[in-house]
């Protein structure tokens, strides 16, 4: 049922961006055509900062609100 994926490559290719976006996307509620799932982000280098994933989540919520014409407070209830 669960899956583990390893992403590797040279620095600056967008691996962190990709993984953070996937972590946000998998949690989109089913009512908004998402999976309503859960994600774990494992940082093996100790460089994780919450600021970037918050920006990604905020942008995703904004996009969902525009697409489905819903209010922000009603998305995750």
Secondary structure, DSSP 8 states (H G I E B T S, - for coil): ---------STTSSHHHHHHHHHHHTTS-GGGTS---------SSS---HHHHHHHHHHHHHHHHHHHT--HHHHT-
